[in-house]
Amino acid sequence: PHRPAMSKVNAILGAAGTGSIQVLEDPLKLPDGNTSFEQVAQHLKRLNYYEPGHGGLLPAITKFWFSNRLGSLVVYPFQQAVNSVEELLMHPNGDTWQMTKEQPELAFVLPRGQPLETKAALERYGNSKAMEIAEGGGPFMLEDSSHMAEDALRKLGYLDSALNPSVEEALYVFCKLNQRSLRLAGVSSTANKGLGDVR
């Protein structure tokens, strides 16, 4: 059977909560991660970072990693993040991990851009999803605050002080362009909802 081309992109969440994109010369070769996925999910569930049906495993991984000040983390490809946490949790060396109740609320964002699926672009990034991740500019983490939604819109390029100063208009455009992703994430949002509805 046909297998999709492997990614040449790493998306990295830095220790300070900012992100970057690394484009590699050769495709990444990752092991099968079904067992790792289950083990990491169980560990993070015990630490109260992960609850099935309430957000995916990747946000749980990033919040665990960030809250415990473990440095930079490759968050895409997803299996890289799973492998990093598995290695840490299976060989703890006496470490004691922070529980979520001891930490501020966090929001993890992995932006995805609009891919241009030209032959040259696919050769550069490996596949269309990797292209979307690369064009998104890199992940970031935000701490909960009264202006977290505005901060997210600004980082995503929907809000600025010059051409796009209106929060309501930025939110409208964001919801309009991301209706499918919001729906898949379980967020019941329409383009005319208020800011509090999508926080």
Accessible surface in RSA format (square Angstrom, percent):
REM  Atomic radii and reference values for relative SASA: ProtOr
REM  Chains: A
REM  Algorithm: Lee & Richards
REM  Probe-radius: 1.40
REM  Slices: 20
REM RES _ NUM      All-atoms   Total-Side   Main-Chain    Non-polar    All polar
REM                ABS   REL    ABS   REL    ABS   REL    ABS   REL    ABS   REL
RES PRO A   1   175.06 127.6 120.08 109.5  54.98 199.8 140.01 115.6  35.05 217.8
RES HIS A   2   172.03  94.0 135.47  94.2  36.56  93.5 103.81 107.0  68.22  79.4
RES ARG A   3   198.20  83.2 183.06  93.3  15.15  36.1  60.08  82.1 138.12  83.7
RES PRO A   4   106.02  77.3  94.02  85.7  11.99  43.6  96.96  80.1   9.05  56.3
RES ALA A   5    61.02  56.1  41.89  64.7  19.13  43.5  52.90  74.5   8.13  21.5
RES MET A   6    91.92  47.6  81.29  53.8  10.62  25.3  68.67  58.4  23.24  30.8
RES SER A   7     9.70   8.2   5.69   7.6   4.01   9.2   5.69  12.1   4.01   5.6
RES LYS A   8    40.31  19.7  40.31  24.7   0.00   0.0   9.64   8.7  30.67  32.7
RES VAL A   9     0.00   0.0   0.00   0.0   0.00   0.0   0.00   0.0   0.00   0.0
RES ASN A  10    11.88   8.2  11.88  11.5   0.00   0.0   0.00   0.0  11.88  11.5
RES ALA A  11     0.00   0.0   0.00   0.0   0.00   0.0   0.00   0.0   0.00   0.0
RES ILE A  12    37.85  21.5  37.56  28.0   0.29   0.7  37.56  27.0   0.29   0.8
RES LEU A  13     3.63   2.0   3.29   2.4   0.34   0.9   3.29   2.3   0.34   0.9
RES GLY A  14    17.24  21.3   0.00   N/A  17.24  21.3  15.95  43.8   1.29   2.9
RES ALA A  15    68.17  62.7  45.15  69.7  23.03  52.4  48.06  67.7  20.12  53.3
RES ALA A  16    90.15  82.9  55.72  86.0  34.44  78.3  65.82  92.7  24.33  64.4
RES GLY A  17     3.43   4.2   0.00   N/A   3.43   4.2   1.90   5.2   1.52   3.4
RES THR A  18    80.52  57.3  79.00  80.1   1.52   3.6  56.41  75.8  24.11  36.4
RES GLY A  19    31.25  38.5   0.00   N/A  31.25  38.5   3.08   8.5  28.17  63.1
RES SER A  20    55.72  47.1  51.83  69.2   3.89   9.0  40.93  87.2  14.78  20.7
RES ILE A  21    47.38  27.0  16.43  12.2  30.95  74.6  16.61  12.0  30.77  83.5
RES GLN A  22    80.22  44.9  76.11  55.6   4.12   9.8  22.11  47.1  58.12  44.1
RES VAL A  23    51.35  33.8  21.57  19.5  29.78  71.8  21.57  18.7  29.78  80.8
RES LEU A  24    44.11  24.6  36.38  26.0   7.73  19.4  39.81  28.0   4.30  11.6
RES GLU A  25   158.32  90.9 140.38 106.2  17.93  42.7  59.23 114.6  99.09  80.9
RES ASP A  26   102.76  72.0  98.11  97.6   4.66  11.0  26.65  62.7  76.12  75.9
RES PRO A  27    53.27  38.8  44.63  40.7   8.65  31.4  44.63  36.8   8.65  53.7
RES LEU A  28    28.07  15.6  22.97  16.4   5.11  12.8  25.55  17.9   2.52   6.8
RES LYS A  29   175.33  85.5 146.32  89.8  29.02  69.1  90.10  81.1  85.24  90.8
RES LEU A  30    62.92  35.0  31.25  22.4  31.66  79.6  32.88  23.1  30.03  80.8
RES PRO A  31    88.89  64.8  71.90  65.5  16.98  61.7  84.07  69.4   4.82  29.9
RES ASP A  32   119.32  83.6  83.69  83.3  35.63  84.2  47.52 111.8  71.80  71.6
RES GLY A  33     9.70  12.0   0.00   N/A   9.70  12.0   2.80   7.7   6.90  15.4
RES ASN A  34   108.07  74.5 103.68 100.2   4.39  10.6  29.79  71.7  78.28  75.7
RES THR A  35    94.45  67.2  88.61  89.8   5.84  13.9  58.32  78.3  36.13  54.6
RES SER A  36    13.17  11.1  12.92  17.2   0.25   0.6   0.00   0.0  13.17  18.5
RES PHE A  37    69.23  34.6  69.23  42.9   0.00   0.0  69.23  42.0   0.00   0.0
RES GLU A  38   100.93  57.9 100.74  76.2   0.18   0.4  44.05  85.2  56.88  46.4
RES GLN A  39    71.35  39.9  66.63  48.7   4.71  11.2  23.61  50.3  47.74  36.2
RES VAL A  40     0.00   0.0   0.00   0.0   0.00   0.0   0.00   0.0   0.00   0.0
RES ALA A  41     6.57   6.0   6.26   9.7   0.31   0.7   6.34   8.9   0.23   0.6
RES GLN A  42    88.57  49.5  88.45  64.6   0.12   0.3  29.17  62.1  59.39  45.0
RES HIS A  43    47.56  26.0  46.61  32.4   0.95   2.4  26.22  27.0  21.34  24.8
RES LEU A  44     0.00   0.0   0.00   0.0   0.00   0.0   0.00   0.0   0.00   0.0
RES LYS A  45   101.10  49.3  94.39  57.9   6.71  16.0  47.73  43.0  53.37  56.9
RES ARG A  46   150.79  63.3 127.39  64.9  23.39  55.7  75.29 102.9  75.50  45.8
RES LEU A  47    27.97  15.6  27.97  20.0   0.00   0.0  27.97  19.6   0.00   0.0
RES ASN A  48    83.44  57.5  62.97  60.9  20.46  49.3  16.75  40.3  66.68  64.5
RES TYR A  49    22.82  10.7   2.20   1.3  20.62  53.7   4.05   3.0  18.77  23.1
RES TYR A  50    33.29  15.5  27.47  15.6   5.82  15.1   6.79   5.1  26.50  32.7
RES GLU A  51   102.42  58.8  99.56  75.3   2.85   6.8  32.12  62.1  70.30  57.4
RES PRO A  52    72.13  52.6  57.36  52.3  14.77  53.7  58.68  48.4  13.45  83.6
RES GLY A  53    80.13  98.8   0.00   N/A  80.13  98.8  41.89 115.0  38.24  85.6
RES HIS A  54   134.84  73.7 106.54  74.1  28.30  72.4  67.74  69.8  67.10  78.1
RES GLY A  55    55.19  68.1   0.00   N/A  55.19  68.1  37.30 102.4  17.90  40.1
RES GLY A  56    43.14  53.2   0.00   N/A  43.14  53.2  32.26  88.5  10.88  24.4
RES LEU A  57     8.63   4.8   2.85   2.0   5.77  14.5   2.85   2.0   5.77  15.5
RES LEU A  58    30.23  16.8  28.60  20.5   1.62   4.1  28.60  20.1   1.62   4.4
RES PRO A  59    41.49  30.2  41.49  37.8   0.00   0.0  41.49  34.3   0.00   0.0
RES ALA A  60     4.37   4.0   2.11   3.3   2.26   5.1   3.50   4.9   0.87   2.3
RES ILE A  61     0.00   0.0   0.00   0.0   0.00   0.0   0.00   0.0   0.00   0.0
RES THR A  62     0.00   0.0   0.00   0.0   0.00   0.0   0.00   0.0   0.00   0.0
RES LYS A  63    60.48  29.5  60.48  37.1   0.00   0.0  19.09  17.2  41.39  44.1
RES PHE A  64     0.00   0.0   0.00   0.0   0.00   0.0   0.00   0.0   0.00   0.0
RES TRP A  65    25.70  10.3  25.64  12.4   0.06   0.1  25.64  13.7   0.06   0.1
RES PHE A  66    44.76  22.4  33.99  21.1  10.77  28.0  38.89  23.6   5.88  16.8
RES SER A  67     7.12   6.0   1.27   1.7   5.85  13.5   4.72  10.1   2.40   3.4
RES ASN A  68    22.22  15.3   4.67   4.5  17.56  42.3   5.21  12.5  17.02  16.4
RES ARG A  69   207.35  87.1 174.91  89.2  32.45  77.3  73.63 100.6 133.72  81.0
RES LEU A  70    52.14  29.0  26.42  18.9  25.72  64.7  31.96  22.4  20.18  54.3
RES GLY A  71    29.72  36.7   0.00   N/A  29.72  36.7  22.33  61.3   7.39  16.6
RES SER A  72    70.48  59.6  48.89  65.2  21.60  49.7  24.04  51.2  46.44  65.1
RES LEU A  73     4.46   2.5   1.17   0.8   3.29   8.3   4.44   3.1   0.02   0.1
RES VAL A  74    33.65  22.1  31.02  28.1   2.63   6.3  31.02  27.0   2.63   7.1
RES VAL A  75     0.55   0.4   0.00   0.0   0.55   1.3   0.00   0.0   0.55   1.5
RES TYR A  76    18.45   8.6  18.45  10.5   0.00   0.0  11.59   8.7   6.86   8.5
RES PRO A  77    14.17  10.3  14.11  12.9   0.06   0.2  14.17  11.7   0.00   0.0
RES PHE A  78    68.82  34.4  66.13  41.0   2.68   7.0  66.13  40.1   2.68   7.7
RES GLN A  79    30.89  17.3  28.71  21.0   2.19   5.2  14.55  31.0  16.35  12.4
RES GLN A  80    40.70  22.8  39.32  28.7   1.38   3.3   1.99   4.2  38.72  29.4
RES ALA A  81     0.00   0.0   0.00   0.0   0.00   0.0   0.00   0.0   0.00   0.0
RES VAL A  82     0.27   0.2   0.27   0.2   0.00   0.0   0.27   0.2   0.00   0.0
RES ASN A  83    38.36  26.5  34.34  33.2   4.02   9.7  22.65  54.5  15.71  15.2
RES SER A  84    39.08  33.0  28.05  37.4  11.03  25.4  12.44  26.5  26.64  37.3
RES VAL A  85     0.00   0.0   0.00   0.0   0.00   0.0   0.00   0.0   0.00   0.0
RES GLU A  86    39.83  22.9  39.83  30.1   0.00   0.0   6.06  11.7  33.77  27.6
RES GLU A  87   107.91  62.0 104.80  79.3   3.11   7.4  47.59  92.1  60.32  49.2
RES LEU A  88    41.91  23.3  39.53  28.3   2.38   6.0  41.76  29.3   0.15   0.4
RES LEU A  89    12.58   7.0   3.09   2.2   9.48  23.8   3.15   2.2   9.43  25.4
RES MET A  90    65.37  33.9  41.67  27.6  23.71  56.4  24.78  21.1  40.59  53.8
RES HIS A  91   106.99  58.5  98.13  68.2   8.86  22.7  72.49  74.7  34.51  40.2
RES PRO A  92    56.91  41.5  56.45  51.5   0.46   1.7  56.91  47.0   0.00   0.0
RES ASN A  93   138.68  95.6  97.71  94.4  40.98  98.7  36.48  87.8 102.21  98.8
RES GLY A  94    73.85  91.1   0.00   N/A  73.85  91.1  41.97 115.2  31.87  71.4
RES ASP A  95    74.41  52.1  55.79  55.5  18.62  44.0   9.94  23.4  64.47  64.3
RES THR A  96   126.27  89.8 101.04 102.4  25.24  60.1  74.47 100.0  51.80  78.3
RES TRP A  97    39.33  15.8  27.51  13.3  11.82  27.8  23.60  12.6  15.73  25.5
RES GLN A  98    69.45  38.8  68.74  50.2   0.71   1.7   7.93  16.9  61.52  46.7
RES MET A  99    44.93  23.3  44.93  29.7   0.00   0.0  36.04  30.6   8.90  11.8
RES THR A 100    43.72  31.1  36.07  36.6   7.65  18.2  28.63  38.5  15.08  22.8
RES LYS A 101   167.51  81.7 125.88  77.2  41.63  99.1  83.39  75.1  84.12  89.6
RES GLU A 102   102.61  58.9  67.31  50.9  35.29  84.0  38.39  74.3  64.22  52.4
RES GLN A 103    39.70  22.2  23.00  16.8  16.71  39.8   5.04  10.7  34.67  26.3
RES PRO A 104    74.03  54.0  56.21  51.2  17.82  64.8  68.48  56.5   5.55  34.5
RES GLU A 105   124.69  71.6 118.36  89.5   6.33  15.1  43.08  83.3  81.60  66.6
RES LEU A 106    17.29   9.6   5.16   3.7  12.13  30.5   6.47   4.5  10.82  29.1
RES ALA A 107    25.97  23.9  22.67  35.0   3.30   7.5  25.97  36.6   0.00   0.0
RES PHE A 108    29.32  14.7   5.92   3.7  23.40  60.9   5.92   3.6  23.40  67.0
RES VAL A 109    33.53  22.1  30.67  27.8   2.86   6.9  33.53  29.1   0.00   0.0
RES LEU A 110    40.13  22.3  20.66  14.8  19.46  48.9  20.66  14.5  19.46  52.4
RES PRO A 111    18.47  13.5  11.16  10.2   7.31  26.6  18.38  15.2   0.09   0.5
RES ARG A 112   129.29  54.3  97.26  49.6  32.03  76.3  37.63  51.4  91.66  55.6
RES GLY A 113    18.86  23.3   0.00   N/A  18.86  23.3  14.70  40.4   4.16   9.3
RES GLN A 114   156.95  87.8 143.21 104.7  13.73  32.7  59.44 126.5  97.50  74.0
RES PRO A 115    34.84  25.4  18.77  17.1  16.07  58.4  18.77  15.5  16.07  99.9
RES LEU A 116   135.81  75.6 131.49  94.1   4.32  10.9 134.56  94.5   1.25   3.4
RES GLU A 117   108.67  62.4  76.40  57.8  32.27  76.8  23.38  45.2  85.29  69.6
RES THR A 118    75.45  53.7  69.24  70.2   6.21  14.8  69.03  92.7   6.42   9.7
RES LYS A 119   162.71  79.4 150.91  92.6  11.80  28.1  97.07  87.4  65.64  69.9
RES ALA A 120    74.14  68.2  63.28  97.7  10.86  24.7  66.68  93.9   7.46  19.8
RES ALA A 121    18.77  17.3  13.83  21.3   4.93  11.2  18.32  25.8   0.44   1.2
RES LEU A 122    60.58  33.7  57.56  41.2   3.02   7.6  57.85  40.6   2.73   7.3
RES GLU A 123   101.29  58.2  92.28  69.8   9.01  21.5  45.15  87.3  56.14  45.8
RES ARG A 124   134.55  56.5 122.37  62.4  12.17  29.0  48.33  66.1  86.22  52.3
RES TYR A 125    24.79  11.6  24.79  14.1   0.00   0.0   5.31   4.0  19.48  24.0
RES GLY A 126     8.49  10.5   0.00   N/A   8.49  10.5   4.35  11.9   4.15   9.3
RES ASN A 127    29.65  20.4  27.44  26.5   2.21   5.3  15.66  37.7  14.00  13.5
RES SER A 128    41.09  34.7  39.20  52.3   1.90   4.4   5.08  10.8  36.01  50.4
RES LYS A 129   102.53  50.0 100.89  61.9   1.64   3.9  47.86  43.1  54.67  58.2
RES ALA A 130     0.00   0.0   0.00   0.0   0.00   0.0   0.00   0.0   0.00   0.0
RES MET A 131     2.21   1.1   2.21   1.5   0.00   0.0   1.54   1.3   0.67   0.9
RES GLU A 132    36.45  20.9  36.45  27.6   0.00   0.0   2.47   4.8  33.98  27.7
RES ILE A 133     1.62   0.9   1.60   1.2   0.02   0.0   1.60   1.2   0.02   0.1
RES ALA A 134    14.24  13.1   2.17   3.4  12.07  27.5   2.26   3.2  11.98  31.7
RES GLU A 135    92.83  53.3  65.24  49.4  27.58  65.7  11.11  21.5  81.72  66.7
RES GLY A 136    21.05  26.0   0.00   N/A  21.05  26.0   4.38  12.0  16.67  37.3
RES GLY A 137    53.14  65.5   0.00   N/A  53.14  65.5  31.30  85.9  21.84  48.9
RES GLY A 138     6.93   8.5   0.00   N/A   6.93   8.5   0.76   2.1   6.17  13.8
RES PRO A 139     1.39   1.0   0.00   0.0   1.39   5.0   0.00   0.0   1.39   8.6
RES PHE A 140    12.61   6.3  12.61   7.8   0.00   0.0  12.61   7.6   0.00   0.0
RES MET A 141    13.59   7.0   0.45   0.3  13.14  31.3   0.45   0.4  13.14  17.4
RES LEU A 142    18.47  10.3  16.39  11.7   2.07   5.2  18.47  13.0   0.00   0.0
RES GLU A 143    98.36  56.5  86.08  65.1  12.28  29.2  26.66  51.6  71.70  58.5
RES ASP A 144    83.37  58.4  61.16  60.9  22.21  52.5   8.98  21.1  74.39  74.2
RES SER A 145    40.25  34.0  22.17  29.6  18.08  41.7  35.01  74.5   5.24   7.3
RES SER A 146    96.24  81.3  73.15  97.6  23.09  53.2  58.16 123.8  38.09  53.4
RES HIS A 147    96.61  52.8  96.61  67.2   0.00   0.0  69.73  71.9  26.88  31.3
RES MET A 148    33.09  17.1  32.80  21.7   0.29   0.7  32.62  27.7   0.47   0.6
RES ALA A 149    13.68  12.6   6.55  10.1   7.13  16.2  13.24  18.6   0.45   1.2
RES GLU A 150    34.61  19.9  34.61  26.2   0.00   0.0  10.62  20.5  23.99  19.6
RES ASP A 151    39.12  27.4  37.23  37.1   1.88   4.5   9.45  22.2  29.67  29.6
RES ALA A 152    19.74  18.2  19.74  30.5   0.00   0.0  19.74  27.8   0.00   0.0
RES LEU A 153     7.20   4.0   7.20   5.1   0.00   0.0   7.20   5.1   0.00   0.0
RES ARG A 154   124.20  52.1 113.15  57.7  11.06  26.3  54.94  75.1  69.26  42.0
RES LYS A 155   108.93  53.1  72.73  44.6  36.20  86.2  45.94  41.4  62.99  67.1
RES LEU A 156    50.04  27.9  22.22  15.9  27.82  69.9  26.91  18.9  23.13  62.2
RES GLY A 157    56.28  69.4   0.00   N/A  56.28  69.4  32.76  89.9  23.51  52.7
RES TYR A 158    46.26  21.6  38.44  21.9   7.82  20.3  24.25  18.2  22.01  27.1
RES LEU A 159     4.82   2.7   2.50   1.8   2.32   5.8   2.50   1.8   2.32   6.2
RES ASP A 160    52.37  36.7  48.08  47.9   4.30  10.2  32.57  76.6  19.81  19.8
RES SER A 161   115.21  97.4  81.20 108.4  34.01  78.4  51.54 109.8  63.67  89.2
RES ALA A 162    80.55  74.1  52.19  80.5  28.36  64.5  60.86  85.7  19.69  52.2
RES LEU A 163   159.46  88.8 134.04  95.9  25.43  63.9 136.84  96.1  22.62  60.9
RES ASN A 164    63.02  43.5  57.86  55.9   5.16  12.4  11.17  26.9  51.85  50.1
RES PRO A 165    87.97  64.1  67.83  61.8  20.14  73.2  69.11  57.1  18.86 117.2
RES SER A 166    43.37  36.6  34.41  45.9   8.96  20.6  31.74  67.6  11.62  16.3
RES VAL A 167    36.21  23.8  34.48  31.2   1.73   4.2  34.48  30.0   1.73   4.7
RES GLU A 168   133.74  76.8 126.62  95.8   7.12  17.0  69.51 134.5  64.22  52.4
RES GLU A 169   110.72  63.6 104.66  79.2   6.06  14.4  36.55  70.7  74.17  60.6
RES ALA A 170     3.32   3.1   0.14   0.2   3.18   7.2   2.84   4.0   0.49   1.3
RES LEU A 171     6.65   3.7   6.65   4.8   0.00   0.0   6.65   4.7   0.00   0.0
RES TYR A 172   101.28  47.3 100.62  57.2   0.66   1.7  69.86  52.5  31.41  38.7
RES VAL A 173    57.51  37.8  55.85  50.6   1.66   4.0  57.51  50.0   0.00   0.0
RES PHE A 174    37.53  18.8  37.53  23.2   0.00   0.0  37.53  22.8   0.00   0.0
RES CYS A 175     0.91   0.7   0.91   1.0   0.00   0.0   0.28   0.7   0.63   0.7
RES LYS A 176   114.74  56.0 100.45  61.6  14.29  34.0  54.58  49.1  60.15  64.1
RES LEU A 177   124.17  69.2  93.43  66.8  30.74  77.3  96.50  67.8  27.67  74.5
RES ASN A 178    38.46  26.5  35.70  34.5   2.76   6.6   4.81  11.6  33.66  32.5
RES GLN A 179    74.35  41.6  69.77  51.0   4.58  10.9  16.84  35.8  57.51  43.6
RES ARG A 180   161.28  67.7 157.70  80.4   3.58   8.5  55.87  76.4 105.41  63.9
RES SER A 181    66.91  56.5  60.58  80.9   6.33  14.6  27.96  59.5  38.96  54.6
RES LEU A 182    22.25  12.4  21.82  15.6   0.44   1.1  22.23  15.6   0.02   0.1
RES ARG A 183   157.25  66.0 143.79  73.3  13.46  32.0  71.01  97.1  86.23  52.3
RES LEU A 184   126.81  70.6  92.00  65.8  34.81  87.5  95.77  67.3  31.04  83.5
RES ALA A 185    78.09  71.8  38.75  59.8  39.34  89.5  51.63  72.7  26.46  70.1
RES GLY A 186    68.85  84.9   0.00   N/A  68.85  84.9  37.08 101.7  31.77  71.2
RES VAL A 187    50.28  33.1  43.26  39.2   7.02  16.9  46.90  40.8   3.38   9.2
RES SER A 188    92.77  78.4  75.13 100.3  17.64  40.6  50.80 108.2  41.97  58.8
RES SER A 189    19.74  16.7   0.00   0.0  19.74  45.5   0.00   0.0  19.74  27.7
RES THR A 190    72.31  51.4  71.23  72.2   1.07   2.6  68.33  91.8   3.98   6.0
RES ALA A 191    13.16  12.1   8.50  13.1   4.66  10.6   8.50  12.0   4.66  12.3
RES ASN A 192   130.03  89.7  97.76  94.5  32.27  77.7  37.11  89.3  92.92  89.8
RES LYS A 193    71.68  35.0  58.61  36.0  13.07  31.1  38.44  34.6  33.25  35.4
RES GLY A 194    41.13  50.7   0.00   N/A  41.13  50.7  35.33  97.0   5.80  13.0
RES LEU A 195    35.89  20.0  28.68  20.5   7.20  18.1  28.68  20.1   7.20  19.4
RES GLY A 196    52.30  64.5   0.00   N/A  52.30  64.5  25.65  70.4  26.65  59.7
RES ASP A 197    81.12  56.8  56.58  56.3  24.53  58.0   7.39  17.4  73.73  73.5
RES VAL A 198    32.71  21.5   7.41   6.7  25.30  61.0   8.99   7.8  23.71  64.3
RES ARG A 199   131.46  55.2  75.05  38.3  56.41 134.3  55.19  75.4  76.27  46.2
END  Absolute sums over single chains surface
CHAIN  1 A    11985.7       9351.8       2633.9       6411.4       5574.3
END  Absolute sums over all chains
TOTAL         11985.7       9351.8       2633.9       6411.4       5574.3
